Amino acid sequence: MDKKEINQRFAKELITWSKTGKLPESANQDVRYSLELQQERLAQRNLRMEYELAPPRDEKDITMGGMYGRASRKSTKYESYIDFRSCTKTIRFFRDGKKRFEKKSQEVLYVTTTWLKEGRVNETENYCCPACGAINTIKVLQEGCAYCHTKFMMSDLFPKVTSYLYVRDYAARETVKKSASGFALAGAAVGVLFSLFIMKEETFLLGILYILGSAAGFALIGYVVWAFGMVGKLLLAAIGSVSPLVKQQAAKNKITTLLSGFDTSFSWDYFTNQLVSTLKIIIFSSDRRNLAVYEGNDPHPEFDEIIEASFQGKISMNYYRMNGNYCYLNLDVPMMDVHDNGRKIYQREDVFRIGIVKDITRKEEVGFSVQKVQCKNCGGSFDAMNERHCPYCGQPYDIKEDEWVVADIRKF
């Protein structure tokens, strides 16, 4: 399966997931887990969501392509392929069988597939359980050994979709034509009303010509107003995007320089994909204080009304600090969220300020890896990727030696 085929498959699986709840098989563990939690959130709020990702009606609006995002310093571990294509995105929310929200927009969908250059395996291969030595397929082992029931933390089986995002396509012809027609028709209507208001007694023919002339003239004025407004809107959008893009590049340069000094396999694309997936897991979780990827004690009930979260593709860094082997990064991550406050469903941009921490002297293993999870207090084994506290004795399980963990988070 080639890179574009995986991305096309994921887009179809995402639509199927919204309608049936079946998780995309082409997505990695974190993306799948965040989608699973989102479905649970929707069920808790008695909501059903549907996606539609259709090609634009105007063939001139159909753009597609791809680009490689390679890791820094000639990494031999990861290679990311970003596939992008324009689409008409429709998202709907239903409660009690009635449509409560619908948003249709012209978007460019970016899907990131991460490939492992070395040590690639697939889920059908057999693997010896590190705890008891029994033979399992890797797919079975992901859920725990079928014989001794030991749980593990293991790397993803690449290639997998590790991230996706939407960027609004303001220049789509279909959108432009609709807005231009709207302004022209509004101008024509104003022209008709204006002519009727000031028109003196005329013959029927002159009256008709007078009305038509006024309608045409005001329609032209409406089109001119639209044109100036569109230019201004695009200019403001361009100006508004400059600062976030500058901050994004600055964050990328600083973090890459810092972390690749400890791990030459560091990949900015893979890092940001993990960050966004972790953020979505925290947003949609109903028990945040028991998440392995979150060390904070704040339950954050303000996140509970978020029912959809879309990464905006921009990350900025506020500061970083070192404490021994541990690196702490403070970052701002904008997300376009859909909220349900119980009375209405609405969309707005939220910015999440998050602090993440990790032992950066611990290098990631290249290739497939399996790590047995065992509580240091009681010896119990459990799903430490999704649970912070041992279910047998209640002791917390620390994974920040191997993974980035969110130490604090707030929304503004």
N, C-alpha and C positions, 0 to 999 in steps of 0.2 A: 504494500500500500504506500503510495507516494504522499508527499506533504500536503498537496492541495486536496487529495482525496480524503485524508483524515479531517481536514478543516471543513470540507463540505459535509462530511458525515456528521461532524459535531453539530453543525447548524441544524441539520434535520433532527438529530437526537434531542437538541434543546427544545425544539418545537414539540416533539413527542413527549418530553418530560413535562412541559407545561400543561399538557392535556391528559396525560395518563399517570404521571408520577414516576415513570421508569427512568432511572438515572442514566446519563450518557456513558456508554462503555468506553468511548474514546477519551474521556476526561480523566485527569489524575485524581488521586485520593482526596486531596484538599478541595478541589472544585466539586467533586461528587458529594463530599460531606456537607459543604456549604449549601448545595442545592437540596440535599435531604433535610437540613435544618429549616430552610426556607419553606419547604412543603409543610413541615410540621407547624411553622408559624401561621401559614395560611389556614391550615385546618383548625388551629386554635381560635382563629378569628372568624371562622365560618366563611372563608373566602375561597374562591377558585380563580386561578389566573390562566389566561391563554395568551400565547405568543403567536404572531404571524410575522414571518420574514419573507416577503415577496420581492421579486425583481421589480425595479421601477417600471411604470407603465411606458414612459418615454425611453426608447432604446438608447437615445443619446445620453441618458443619465447613467447607463450601466457602465460602471468602471470596476475593474478588478485587477489584482496583481499580487505581488508578494515581495518580501525582502528578508534577507538573513540578518540575524542579530547575534554575532559571535561574541564569545566571552573575552574578557580582557587578557592581555599578556599571553596570547596564543594558547589559551586553555585547551587541554586535550579532553575535557570532560563533556561540556554541554555545547549544543548548537541549537539556536532557536530560529524557527521559520515563522514569519508573520504574514498571514494571508489576509487580504482586505478586499471587500466587495461592497458595492452600494446596494441598499435594499430599502424597501418601504416597511418600516417596523410598526406593527400594531400591537398594543398591549391592552388587555381587557381584564377587569376584575368583576366577578359575579358573587353576589350574596343572596341566599334564599332563591336562587334561580333567576334573579334580576340583575341586569348589568348596572354596576354602580360607578364604573370609571372606564373610559376609553381614551387612548392617546395614540394618534397616528403621526408619524414623522418620517422624513427622509434621513436615513442614517448611513454611515459607512461602518460596517462590522469588521473589527480586527480580531482575528483568532491566532493565538500564539501556540505553536506546537514545539515542544522541547524534545530534542533528540540526544541520546547518549552515544558518544563516539566510540567508546570502548566498553567491554563487559556487558553487552546487551543480551538479555534473556527474554523469554516469553512466559506467560502464565501457565502454559501447558507442560513445561519442563518439570521433571521430578527433582525433589530436594530433600535432603536428610534433615529431620527436625533437630535443631541444635540441643534440645533438652533431652529427648529420649532416643533419637536415632531412627525413628520410624520414617518410612518413605511417604511423602505427600507431594501433590503437585503444588507449585508455588501459589496458584489461585486459591487452593484450599488453605494453605499455610497463612495466607493473608488474614483469614478469619480465626486462626489459631489451630494448633495441631489437633488433628482428628482423634489422636490416640491419648496423648497426655494432657490435652487442653491448655497447654502453655500459650500465652499470647506474646506477640512479637511487634517490634517496630521495624519496618523494612522500607527500603527505598522503592520508589515508583518503578513500574516496568515501562520503560520508554520504548517507542515514542508515545507521548500523551499530550493532549491539549492541557496547557497549564494556566491559560488565562484567556479572557475575551472581554472586549469593551466596544462601546458604540460612540461614534463621534458624529455630531449633527452635521448634515450636509446642507448648508445654507444656500449653496449655488445650484441645487438640483433644479432642472428646468421645469419639472412638474410643479414644484413649490412656487417657483418664480412666476409661472404662467397663471396659477390660481390667484396669487396675491395681486398681480398686475390687473387681471380681469376684474377682481373685486373693487379695486380703486377706480378703474374706468367706469364700471357700472354705477358705483356710488356717485361719481362725478356727473354721469348722464342723468341720474335721478335728480340730483340737485339742480341741474340745468333745466329740466322739465318744470320743476316746481318754481324755479326763479322766473322762467318765461311766463308761466301762468299768473304769477303774482304781479309782474310789471306790464304784461301785455295789454295794450289798449284795444279798442274795438277794431278788428281787422276782418277782412274777408276770410272765408274758411280756408282757402288755399294759402293765403299769406300767413294765417295763424299756424297752419301745419308746418310750413317752411320755417317759421320763426321758432317753433318748439323744437323741430329737428336740428336746426342750426345751434340753438342753445345747448341741446343735449350733446351734440358732437363737440362743441367748444369746451363745455365743462368736463366731458369725458377725457379730452386731451389734457386739460388742466389736472384731472385726477391722475392720469398716467404720469405726468411730469412730477407731481407730488410723490407718487409711488417711487419713481426712478431716483429722485433725490433721497427719499427715505431709505431705499434699498442700499444705495451707495453709503449713506451715513451708517446704516446698520452694519454692513460688512466692514466699514472702516472702524467702527467702535469694537466690533468683534475681534478684528485683527489687532487693534491696540490693546484690548483687554487680554488677548492671548499671549502678548509679548512677555509680560512680567512672569506669568506662570511657567512659560517655556524657558525663560532665562533661569528661574529658580530650579526648574527640573534639571537643566543641564548642569547647573552648579552642584546640585545634590548628587547627580550621577558621577561627576568628576571627583568630588570629595570622597564619597563612599567607595567608589571603585579604587581610588588611590589608597585609601586606608585599608580596605579589606583584602585587596589583592596582594598587599604586602605580607599578609599572613597566609593566604591561600591563593596560589596562582591559578586555581581552577574557578575562582570567583566569576560569576556571570551576573551582570546587572539585570538582564531580562528575567533570569530565573529567580533572582532575589526579589524583584518587584512582584512577580507572579505569586510567590509564596506570601509576601506581605499582604496583597489584596485578598487572597484566599483566607488568610488568617483573620483579617478584618471582617470579612463576610461571616465567618464562623462565629465570631464574637457578637456581631450584630444580630444574627438569627438564633443564637442559642437561648434556651429558656433557663439554663442553669450555668451562668458564666463563671461563677466562683468554683465550679468543678471542672473547668476546661483546662487541659494540660498546657495550652498555648497562652493562658492568661493568668498572671500572678497577682492581679489586683483583687481587692476584697469588695469593691463597689459593684452592686448588682446591675446598675445602669438601667432602670426601668424605662428611661426615655428612649431606649432603642427598641422597645417592644412594639411600638406602633409602625416600625419600618417593615414594609412587606415586599419591597424590591429595591435592590441597590446595584447601581451600575458605576463601575470605575470610569473616571473621566480622563485617565491617561496622564495625569500630572501629579508629581510628588515633589515636595520641597522639604529641605532639611533646616531645622532651626538651630540645632547644635548637637555635638556629641561629646562624650567623655569616656575616659578609660578608668577602670577600677581593677587593678591587677590584670588578670586575663580576660575580664569581662568588658565588653564594649556596649555602651548605651547610646542609642540614636533617638533623637526626638524629631519626628516627621509630621508633616501635614499632608493628608490624603483627601482630596475632594471626591465626593460621590454624588451622583444624581439619584435621589431616593424617592420612592413612592411611600406616603404615609397613610395610615388608616387610624383616625382618632376616635372611631366609633360613630361619628356623625357624618363625616365625609371623607373621601379619598382624594388626595392631592399630591402633586409632585413638586419637589424643590431640591436645590443643591445644599448638601451638608458637607462641612469640612471636619474631618476627624483628626485630632491631634493625638498621636500615639507615641509612646516610648517603648522601644524594643531593646532586648538585651540578649547577649549570647557570649559564650566562651569562644573567642575567635582564634584561639591557639589550637583548637581541635579541628583538624581538617576533615572534610567530608570524604567518605570512602568512595573511590571511583569504581563504578560498576554496581552490580546488585549486592545488597547487604541485608543481613538479618540480625537483629539484636533482641535477645531474650529480655522480656520485662519481668523483673522480680523485685517486689517491695523489700527494701533494706531492713524494714522493721519486722515483718512477719513472714516474708518469703512468698507471699501470694503473687500470682500472675494475673494481669488484667490488661484491658485495652488502654494503655497509657497515652496514646495519641488523642483520645477523646475524653479521658477521665484524668483529673488532676490528683484526686485522693484515692488511695487504695480502698476498695469496697469492703475489705475484710477487717482492717484495723484503723482506717481513717487517716493514715499518714500521707502527706503530700509526696508526689513523685516528681522529681526535678528533671526536666528534659532540656534546660537551657544550655547544657554542655554540648548538646547535639543539634538543637533547633533554636531559631529565633523565637523568643517568648515576649508577649506584650506585658510590660510591667505596669503601664497606666494608659488610660484612654479617656478622652472626653470629646463631645460634639459641640460645634458652635457654627 
